[in-house]
């Protein structure tokens, strides 16, 4: 009943339960059937999760809501991730994956159905409260549905590793990243398909995707799949673990993801749509822009070990690598912040020039941020305590959602209230993101993980050190051995999740053998 961990940085998937979800005794006779059902259901759900974000945001923009008001609409969606990440794991222990998956899919139908009731003649306060509650349903749904995708492979894989199944997981992860981006584009494109009925068409298509998945979840899964064979972890064990390194990493993770959502979730789409101060792009173009970011980020995260970490000699990565790559984001956000605040291209609203600045900086951010997320995904497994992985990562699981909530609300306030000139509001979001990147890198430096130093290709930037308080020599040796072994057998991309893979993917959860 212990988790079988393989290095996330070496290309092999990593098995890690959701918080409170201890390894289960009930495993299916046919391992590929539940894997296929849950994976397909989660992939279909992923499309709707990305799409509903665009549908709500762009529809609200057309109705004249401010960035702050839209950020509030998303607040309970993000807050639900803080709570549901914990509750879902404990519910899965007691009731099984079939229950959590089907309840999650059903709540998504309810959330999408509620959005049909959004009336044009409502005052803003009524609309904000109503849409916020509808989005809360989608937020709960996301984490309940995600639980199955994060645990099913560990449950269906026998003790002798099935290489083909692990390869399939990596492939599914790539699909997940791509389909979340497809959801962003599809939601925006369907919304733009008709001025009068586009909103309802988009919601109807998304409900159709969920209905494709629901029958398989109800009738194709064993009701006992995923139930715990021993006493599940308590809420106290999950929330108040004593793992110093993991708690420091989680806090750094919170600021890392806040640094992205300070400009990505609300200000960027608003700025792309704004035809007075921004780029004045059509809805489908905005959806495509964000979709490409998500796909590039997700694929780069999958291949980070082979394209970046191994060539630089930073495998296995440690706190120095995490701090280095977090600081690597600072010049990017600072440059775009400077350009949008002071450069004549933005002051004179040269749309082509502004678009060039935005594409270059945001593409660079996506690549470096993907490296950060991949390094963090490895470190959370390395720092977790052997057979206590599930209880050790509780705070870590919540840190993504807390960071996204902090970033989303802060971005709405900055973009809306810094200036009537929304170019300056967008610049303020980038400057705040720069500060959060620095804080993330500064915090992770305090992890007790000095043994391997830091190498950048042929250069040894930080020499190895003996750390009596942190990971000892045996821990380091084991991490090295695991990473090397996994790298030798790697046949495809890692199975790191992304938020949204996430994002992840979810969007950026700890890696699991079924982070799909």
Buried (B, 14 or more C-beta within 10 A) or exposed (E): EEBEBBBBBBBBBBBBBBBBBBBBEBBBEEBBBBBBBBBBBBBBBBBBBBBBBBBBBBBBBBBEBBBBBBBBBBBBBBBBBBBBBBBBBBBBBEBBBBBBBBBBBBBBBBBBEBBEEBEEEBEEEEBBEBBBEBBBBBBBBBBBBBBBBBBBBBBBBEEEBBEEBBBBBBBBBBBBBBBBBBBBBBBBBBBBBEEEEBBBBBBEBBBEBBEEBBEBBEEBBBEBBBBBEEEBBEBEBBBEBEBBBBBBBBBBBBBBBBBBBBBBBBBBBBBBBBEEBBBBBEBBBBBBBBBBBBBBBBBBBBBBBBBBBBEBBBBBBBBBBBBBBBBBBBBBBBBBBBBBBEBEBBBEBBEEBBBEBBEBBBBBBBBBBBBBBBBBBBBBBBBBBEEBBBBBBBBBBBBBBBBBBBBBBBBBBBBBEBBEEBBBBBBBBBBBBBBBBBBBBBBBBBBBBBBBBBBBEEEEEBEBEEBEEBBEEEBBEBBBEBBBBBBEBBEBBBBBBBBBBBBBBBBBBBBBBBBB
